[in-house]
């Protein structure tokens, strides 16, 4: 469930994505968490939206810079509320 053409390139884009997930704007059900991870086959970083069984509901590729610098944002959640 990762679209190759939809890469999160900035921390602002990551924050917007997290807000959408948090507010239900993506229509996902049973969301339990969000994590930064790497693909096992090629090491490519992505942000993963997980259900309560830790199964991937949605993933978006992220740049290496976003992966390295977005960890606190994912861990603590976005600062904005909408």
FIMIGU-37071 format. One record per residue (C-alpha): residue in three letters; x, y, z. Coordinates in steps of 0.25 Angstrom, whole numbers, plus 5000, padded with zeros to 4 digits. Example, Ala and Ser with C-alpha at 12.3 -4.5 7.8 and 13.67 -1.06 7.14 Angstrom:
REM residues 2
+-----+------+------+------+
| res |   xx |   yy |   zz |
+-----+------+------+------+
| ALA | 5049 | 4982 | 5031 |
| SER | 5055 | 4996 | 5029 |
+-----+------+------+------+
END
This chain:
REM residues 82
+-----+------+------+------+
| res |   xx |   yy |   zz |
+-----+------+------+------+
| UNK | 5000 | 5000 | 5000 |
| UNK | 5011 | 5010 | 4997 |
| UNK | 5010 | 5019 | 4985 |
| UNK | 5024 | 5021 | 4978 |
| UNK | 5020 | 5034 | 4973 |
| UNK | 5016 | 5040 | 4986 |
| UNK | 5028 | 5043 | 4994 |
| UNK | 5029 | 5052 | 5006 |
| UNK | 5040 | 5061 | 5004 |
| UNK | 5040 | 5071 | 5015 |
| UNK | 5036 | 5072 | 5030 |
| UNK | 5024 | 5081 | 5027 |
| UNK | 5019 | 5070 | 5018 |
| UNK | 5021 | 5060 | 5028 |
| UNK | 5014 | 5068 | 5039 |
| UNK | 5002 | 5070 | 5029 |
| UNK | 5001 | 5055 | 5026 |
| UNK | 5001 | 5052 | 5041 |
| UNK | 4990 | 5062 | 5044 |
| UNK | 4982 | 5056 | 5033 |
| UNK | 4984 | 5042 | 5039 |
| UNK | 4981 | 5048 | 5053 |
| UNK | 4968 | 5055 | 5048 |
| UNK | 4963 | 5043 | 5040 |
| UNK | 4965 | 5051 | 5027 |
| UNK | 4970 | 5039 | 5019 |
| UNK | 4958 | 5030 | 5022 |
| UNK | 4966 | 5019 | 5029 |
| UNK | 4959 | 5011 | 5040 |
| UNK | 4965 | 5004 | 5053 |
| UNK | 4978 | 5013 | 5053 |
| UNK | 4986 | 5010 | 5065 |
| UNK | 4999 | 5017 | 5062 |
| UNK | 5009 | 5023 | 5052 |
| UNK | 5024 | 5019 | 5051 |
| UNK | 5036 | 5022 | 5042 |
| UNK | 5042 | 5009 | 5037 |
| UNK | 5051 | 5004 | 5026 |
| UNK | 5047 | 4994 | 5015 |
| UNK | 5053 | 4981 | 5017 |
| UNK | 5057 | 4978 | 5003 |
| UNK | 5064 | 4991 | 4999 |
| UNK | 5065 | 4999 | 5012 |
| UNK | 5057 | 5011 | 5006 |
| UNK | 5050 | 5019 | 5018 |
| UNK | 5035 | 5021 | 5019 |
| UNK | 5025 | 5025 | 5029 |
| UNK | 5015 | 5014 | 5033 |
| UNK | 5001 | 5015 | 5038 |
| UNK | 4998 | 5003 | 5046 |
| UNK | 4986 | 4997 | 5052 |
| UNK | 4984 | 4991 | 5066 |
| UNK | 4990 | 4978 | 5061 |
| UNK | 5003 | 4985 | 5056 |
| UNK | 4998 | 4982 | 5041 |
| UNK | 5001 | 4993 | 5031 |
| UNK | 4989 | 5001 | 5027 |
| UNK | 4996 | 5011 | 5018 |
| UNK | 5011 | 5015 | 5015 |
| UNK | 5017 | 5027 | 5009 |
| UNK | 5032 | 5028 | 5005 |
| UNK | 5040 | 5038 | 5011 |
| UNK | 5053 | 5044 | 5008 |
| UNK | 5065 | 5040 | 5016 |
| UNK | 5066 | 5054 | 5022 |
| UNK | 5051 | 5053 | 5026 |
| UNK | 5054 | 5040 | 5032 |
| UNK | 5066 | 5045 | 5040 |
| UNK | 5060 | 5058 | 5045 |
| UNK | 5045 | 5054 | 5046 |
| UNK | 5046 | 5044 | 5057 |
| UNK | 5042 | 5053 | 5068 |
| UNK | 5030 | 5058 | 5060 |
| UNK | 5025 | 5044 | 5058 |
| UNK | 5028 | 5040 | 5073 |
| UNK | 5021 | 5053 | 5079 |
| UNK | 5011 | 5056 | 5068 |
| UNK | 5009 | 5068 | 5060 |
| UNK | 5009 | 5082 | 5068 |
| UNK | 4997 | 5087 | 5060 |
| UNK | 4983 | 5083 | 5063 |
| UNK | 4972 | 5085 | 5052 |
+-----+------+------+------+
END
